[in-house]
Amino acid sequence: MENSTELPLKQKHAIITGGGTGIGAAIADALDELGARITLMGRRIEPLRNTAQTLQNAQAISVDVSDESSVTNAFSEAGDFDILINNAGLAQSAPLQRTSLEHWQQSIAVNLTGVFLCSKVAVVAMKNKPYGRIINIASTAGVKGYAYVSAYCAAKHGVIGFTKSLAKEIAQSGITVNAICPGYTETAILSDTIENIVQKTGCSTEQARKQLLADNPQKRFVQPQQIGALAAMLCMTGSNSINGQAIIVDGGETV
């Protein structure tokens, strides 16, 4: 471990929604290594607490990102902060004719409205600071279409549009706003997707994995730590001019 005085994010406080597992936990680990104080937020408190215990300076706070009062209360409890990682998300699949209004509204609420509500609080918290970071974890589903996940694609396209708009709106402040768009990443969500394919088609797990990698030139899934490393880079002061970008991490799938 480096001397604490050399850690570039030593004086920063990062809030990470959906921070208990997967990409959120990997980002927490990356920022923790750079010295940041971490607040993990999400609906399930136990995974948040478990991850927080693995970090040097972290706390866990329950939140429903789709509920404005829940967001207001959670961020008030967290205290002053400098970095927001909007990572909380929900992925469900169904053909359009079997996509209920409830499914649609839930996907939009968690994946898009949550980004809006948390970012709104963040802009107020950071607007008078010389430094601020908002990083939205979108998806390649925000830059292309995938069958059977129309609600998810609509929400993630919205996240990218929101990112670009907000970045331009507050460009003269010290805050940068960017989106990271992972392709298929080795997380619990990917495992659920693979299991769903196996159950519906009768193929093997290996065949399902190959099916998902068919358009990936590298023929391997993204690792959560790779998203963590990119998020950490965007938090560095040297990234001040990276703003309003949707950075794709997918092994070349969308090239």
C-alpha positions as CSV (number, residue, x, y, z in Angstrom):
1,M,0.0,0.0,0.0
2,E,1.2,3.5,-0.9
3,N,1.8,6.1,1.7
4,S,-1.6,7.6,2.4
5,T,-0.4,11.1,1.5
6,E,0.3,9.9,-2.0
7,L,-3.2,8.5,-2.6
8,P,-4.9,10.7,-5.2
9,L,-8.5,10.3,-3.9
10,K,-7.5,10.5,-0.2
11,Q,-9.7,13.6,0.4
12,K,-12.6,12.4,-1.7
13,H,-15.9,10.8,-0.7
14,A,-17.6,8.6,-3.3
15,I,-21.2,7.4,-3.2
16,I,-21.8,4.2,-5.3
17,T,-25.4,3.0,-5.8
18,G,-25.8,-0.7,-6.4
19,G,-22.4,-1.0,-4.7
20,G,-22.8,-4.4,-2.9
21,T,-21.9,-6.7,-5.7
22,G,-20.7,-7.0,-9.3
23,I,-19.6,-3.8,-11.1
24,G,-20.5,-1.6,-8.1
25,A,-18.3,-3.6,-5.7
26,A,-15.5,-3.6,-8.2
27,I,-15.6,0.2,-8.6
28,A,-15.7,0.5,-4.8
29,D,-12.6,-1.6,-4.5
30,A,-10.8,0.5,-7.2
31,L,-11.6,3.8,-5.5
32,D,-10.8,2.4,-2.1
33,E,-7.3,1.6,-3.4
34,L,-6.9,5.2,-4.4
35,G,-7.8,6.4,-0.9
36,A,-11.4,7.5,-1.3
37,R,-13.9,7.2,1.5
38,I,-16.8,5.1,0.2
39,T,-20.6,5.0,0.8
40,L,-22.3,2.0,-0.7
41,M,-26.0,2.3,-1.4
42,G,-28.6,-0.1,-2.5
43,R,-31.9,-1.8,-1.6
44,R,-30.4,-4.9,0.1
45,I,-28.3,-3.8,3.1
46,E,-26.6,-7.1,3.8
47,P,-24.5,-7.3,0.6
48,L,-23.6,-3.6,1.1
49,R,-22.4,-4.2,4.6
50,N,-20.4,-7.3,3.5
51,T,-18.6,-5.3,0.8
52,A,-18.1,-2.3,3.1
53,Q,-16.2,-4.6,5.5
54,T,-13.7,-5.4,2.9
55,L,-12.8,-1.7,2.3
56,Q,-10.6,0.6,4.4
57,N,-13.1,3.4,5.0
58,A,-16.7,2.6,4.0
59,Q,-20.3,2.6,5.1
60,A,-23.5,1.1,3.9
61,I,-26.8,2.9,3.5
62,S,-30.1,1.5,2.3
63,V,-31.8,3.3,-0.6
64,D,-34.5,2.9,-3.2
65,V,-33.1,5.0,-6.1
66,S,-36.5,5.2,-7.7
67,D,-38.0,7.0,-4.7
68,E,-37.2,10.7,-4.3
69,S,-37.7,10.8,-0.5
70,S,-35.5,7.6,-0.1
71,V,-32.8,9.2,-2.1
72,T,-33.0,12.5,-0.2
73,N,-32.8,10.8,3.1
74,A,-29.9,8.4,2.1
75,F,-27.8,11.1,0.7
76,S,-28.4,13.3,3.7
77,E,-27.2,10.5,5.9
78,A,-24.1,9.9,3.7
79,G,-23.0,13.5,4.1
80,D,-20.9,15.7,1.8
81,F,-19.5,13.9,-1.2
82,D,-17.4,14.5,-4.3
83,I,-18.1,11.5,-6.6
84,L,-21.3,9.8,-7.6
85,I,-21.3,6.4,-9.3
86,N,-24.9,5.7,-10.6
87,N,-24.6,1.9,-10.9
88,A,-27.9,0.6,-9.4
89,G,-29.8,-1.2,-12.2
90,L,-32.3,-3.8,-13.0
91,A,-32.3,-6.2,-16.0
92,Q,-35.3,-8.2,-17.0
93,S,-36.0,-9.9,-20.3
94,A,-39.3,-10.6,-22.1
95,P,-40.7,-10.2,-25.7
96,L,-42.6,-7.0,-26.1
97,Q,-46.0,-8.6,-26.0
98,R,-45.2,-10.2,-22.7
99,T,-43.6,-7.0,-21.3
100,S,-46.2,-5.7,-18.8
101,L,-46.6,-2.0,-18.0
102,E,-45.3,-2.8,-14.5
103,H,-42.2,-4.3,-15.9
104,W,-41.7,-1.3,-18.2
105,Q,-42.2,1.2,-15.5
106,Q,-40.0,-0.6,-13.0
107,S,-37.1,-0.7,-15.6
108,I,-37.4,3.0,-16.3
109,A,-37.7,3.8,-12.6
110,V,-34.6,2.0,-11.5
111,N,-32.4,2.3,-14.5
112,L,-33.2,5.9,-15.6
113,T,-35.2,7.8,-13.0
114,G,-32.7,6.6,-10.3
115,V,-29.9,8.3,-12.3
116,F,-31.9,11.5,-12.5
117,L,-32.8,11.6,-8.8
118,C,-29.3,10.8,-7.6
119,S,-27.6,13.2,-10.1
120,K,-30.0,16.0,-9.1
121,V,-28.8,15.7,-5.5
122,A,-25.1,15.4,-6.6
123,V,-25.2,18.6,-8.7
124,V,-26.4,20.6,-5.7
125,A,-23.7,19.0,-3.5
126,M,-20.8,19.6,-5.9
127,K,-21.8,22.8,-7.8
128,N,-19.6,25.1,-5.7
129,K,-16.6,22.7,-5.6
130,P,-13.6,22.8,-7.9
131,Y,-13.9,19.1,-8.4
132,G,-16.9,16.7,-8.9
133,R,-17.6,13.5,-10.7
134,I,-20.8,11.9,-11.9
135,I,-20.3,8.5,-13.6
136,N,-23.3,6.7,-14.9
137,I,-23.0,3.0,-15.5
138,A,-25.1,2.5,-18.7
139,S,-24.6,-0.4,-21.1
140,T,-24.0,-1.4,-24.7
141,A,-27.8,-1.6,-24.6
142,G,-27.7,2.2,-24.5
143,V,-26.0,2.3,-27.9
144,K,-27.5,-0.6,-29.8
145,G,-30.7,-2.7,-29.6
146,Y,-31.0,-6.2,-28.2
147,A,-34.0,-8.4,-28.7
148,Y,-36.3,-9.1,-25.7
149,V,-35.0,-6.3,-23.5
150,S,-36.8,-3.3,-25.0
151,A,-37.5,-1.7,-21.6
152,Y,-33.9,-2.1,-20.5
153,C,-32.6,-0.7,-23.8
154,A,-34.9,2.2,-23.7
155,A,-33.8,3.1,-20.1
156,K,-30.1,2.8,-20.9
157,H,-30.4,4.9,-24.1
158,G,-32.1,7.4,-21.8
159,V,-29.1,7.3,-19.4
160,I,-26.7,8.2,-22.2
161,G,-28.9,11.0,-23.4
162,F,-29.2,12.3,-19.9
163,T,-25.4,12.1,-19.4
164,K,-24.7,14.1,-22.5
165,S,-27.4,16.8,-21.7
166,L,-26.3,17.2,-18.1
167,A,-22.6,17.3,-19.0
168,K,-23.3,20.2,-21.4
169,E,-25.5,22.0,-18.9
170,I,-22.9,22.1,-16.1
171,A,-19.8,22.1,-18.2
172,Q,-18.5,25.3,-16.7
173,S,-18.6,23.9,-13.2
174,G,-15.9,21.6,-11.8
175,I,-18.2,18.6,-12.4
176,T,-17.7,16.1,-15.2
177,V,-20.5,13.8,-16.2
178,N,-19.7,10.6,-18.2
179,A,-21.2,7.2,-18.9
180,I,-19.5,3.8,-19.0
181,C,-21.2,1.3,-21.3
182,P,-20.1,-2.3,-20.5
183,G,-20.9,-5.2,-22.7
184,Y,-21.7,-8.6,-21.2
185,T,-19.8,-8.6,-17.9
186,E,-19.1,-11.5,-15.5
187,T,-21.6,-10.6,-12.8
188,A,-24.7,-12.2,-11.2
189,I,-26.8,-10.5,-13.9
190,L,-24.9,-12.4,-16.6
191,S,-25.3,-15.6,-14.7
192,D,-29.0,-15.1,-14.6
193,T,-29.1,-14.3,-18.3
194,I,-27.2,-17.5,-19.1
195,E,-29.5,-19.6,-16.9
196,N,-32.5,-18.0,-18.7
197,I,-31.2,-19.0,-22.1
198,V,-30.5,-22.6,-20.8
199,Q,-34.0,-22.9,-19.4
200,K,-35.7,-21.5,-22.5
201,T,-33.6,-23.3,-25.2
202,G,-32.4,-26.4,-23.6
203,C,-28.8,-25.7,-24.6
204,S,-25.8,-26.2,-22.3
205,T,-24.3,-23.4,-20.1
206,E,-21.2,-23.4,-22.4
207,Q,-23.4,-23.1,-25.5
208,A,-25.3,-20.2,-23.9
209,R,-22.0,-18.4,-23.1
210,K,-20.8,-18.8,-26.7
211,Q,-24.1,-17.5,-28.0
212,L,-23.7,-14.3,-26.0
213,L,-20.1,-14.0,-27.2
214,A,-20.9,-14.5,-30.9
215,D,-20.5,-10.8,-31.8
216,N,-17.5,-10.2,-29.5
217,P,-14.2,-10.2,-31.4
218,Q,-12.3,-11.0,-28.3
219,K,-14.6,-14.0,-27.4
220,R,-14.4,-13.2,-23.7
221,F,-16.6,-11.4,-21.2
222,V,-15.7,-8.1,-19.6
223,Q,-14.5,-8.4,-16.1
224,P,-15.9,-6.1,-13.3
225,Q,-12.4,-5.0,-12.4
226,Q,-12.0,-3.5,-15.9
227,I,-15.0,-1.3,-15.3
228,G,-13.6,-0.4,-11.9
229,A,-10.3,0.7,-13.4
230,L,-12.0,2.9,-16.0
231,A,-14.2,4.5,-13.3
232,A,-11.1,5.2,-11.2
233,M,-9.4,6.8,-14.2
234,L,-12.4,9.1,-14.8
235,C,-12.2,10.2,-11.1
236,M,-8.6,11.4,-11.4
237,T,-7.9,15.1,-11.9
238,G,-6.2,14.4,-15.2
239,S,-9.6,13.4,-16.7
240,N,-11.0,16.9,-16.3
241,S,-11.6,17.4,-20.0
242,I,-13.4,14.0,-20.4
243,N,-17.0,15.1,-20.3
244,G,-20.3,14.0,-21.8
245,Q,-18.8,10.8,-23.1
246,A,-20.3,7.3,-23.4
247,I,-17.3,5.1,-23.1
248,I,-17.9,1.6,-24.5
249,V,-16.1,-1.4,-22.9
250,D,-17.2,-4.5,-24.9
251,G,-14.2,-6.1,-26.5
252,G,-15.2,-4.6,-29.8
253,E,-18.7,-5.9,-30.1
254,T,-20.2,-2.6,-31.2
255,V,-17.4,-1.6,-33.5
